[in-house]
Amino acid sequence: MKLREFKYFSPRDLSSALELLAIHGGHAKLLAGGTDLLVRMKQRLLAPDIIINLKDIKELRGVQKMADGSVFIGALTQLTELITSSLIQKKYRGLWEAAKMVSAPPLQNMGTVGGNVAQQTRCLFYNQTEMWRQSKPVCFKAGGNQCNAVKGGKHCFAVYQGDLAPVLIALSAQVTLSGKDDTRTIPLRELYSGKGKQPLTLEDNEIIEGIVLPPPDKNRRCVYKKLRLREAIDYPLVGVAACVTLAVDGKTCEAGKVVLTAVGSGPVIISPTKLFKDVPMDDSWVNTLAEEAYKASKPVANVTTPPTYRKRMARVLTRRALNAVRTA
Ligand SMILES: Cc1cc2nc3c(=O)[nH]c(=O)nc-3n(C[C@H](O)[C@H](O)[C@H](O)COP(=O)(O)OP(=O)(O)OC[C@H]3O[C@@H](n4cnc5c(N)ncnc54)[C@H](O)[C@@H]3O)c2cc1C
């Protein structure tokens, strides 16, 4: 499990990192906490010639209130920093819950918000050692032309299992991306292509600067529910984020979204206006949305638990999340 040799750069500011990336482009990989990247390198899933360590770039760290009321979370902010932020705990409860459920404290101390949203899709037949993988034909994700998880599958079905993205998308968060010549801020949902092989729309020369949360809103409620094998360490088998903005009567939904993770190659968004705009949050609303979540979930046999169970659990967790937001 030794790493292959690579050149290592540790720039002190964002513009130096962007310059390095512009020079080395596709040969370079960005390193934040390394909890996703280094594991893949050790398994020889990738062998970059150049590593650009972002950890010394102080300007990319921390949770900051902005003048317009929004909140900026720097990409290099560790998950532990999110968990210990009273602003996140009090005003963005669902995000706080999700961060607490990522793996376990040692990994939360290393893992960053940028690395979490930019993590790769995974597959039981791909995220394995080189020797293990040699027992199977080369799959789409590894550059081959078949899927080892879905018999006869015509594309890669690797699953996106990030815990933060569903909550952030349900909150309508945005992501700020910096390239050598410009910076763009886009809705976070647009960072995901929904494709197993190439799940991110991030360009080779771009760095995630951070996440922009909408201003706190006392009428907004947000919850995250996660199914995993053990109550620590494990990736989600299904994760459901529900965020709603309540009308003044406290019983009507004015706007909202349900976003699922681990049931497809990207976050799955359920947000039809007719189910969220001026709708009473009664039992029928909960059941209808839970059914929508069931239909939209398309898990396949590429994690340790059967897809039919995960699909059913998407419905159960959606019901639990919505019951929690309407009674909180
Ligand atoms: C045992 C184990 C359990 C895990 N459990 C979970 C879990 O339950 N839930 C979960 O969501 N994740 C889980 N993970 C995945 C991962 O540890 C976390 O998502 C973590 O937050 C990743 O952050 P990082 O800083 O370590 O990312 P890194 O490994 O440093 O980077 C991840 C990817 O993002 C890219 N990247 C990093 N920062 C930037 C940036 N600023 N701009 C552009 N690209 C960037 C890197 O190039 C790399 O491709 C687990 C990992 C392990 C090993």
Boltz pocket constraint, residues with backbone or C-beta under 6 A from the ligand:
constraints:
  - pocket:
      binder: B
      contacts: [[A, 29], [A, 30], [A, 31], [A, 32], [A, 33], [A, 34], [A, 35], [A, 36], [A, 37], [A, 38], [A, 39], [A, 54], [A, 75], [A, 76], [A, 79], [A, 101], [A, 102], [A, 103], [A, 107], [A, 110], [A, 111], [A, 112], [A, 113], [A, 114], [A, 115], [A, 116], [A, 117], [A, 118], [A, 119], [A, 120], [A, 161], [A, 162], [A, 163], [A, 164], [A, 206], [A, 207], [A, 208], [A, 209], [A, 233], [A, 234], [A, 235], [A, 236]]
      max_distance: 6.0
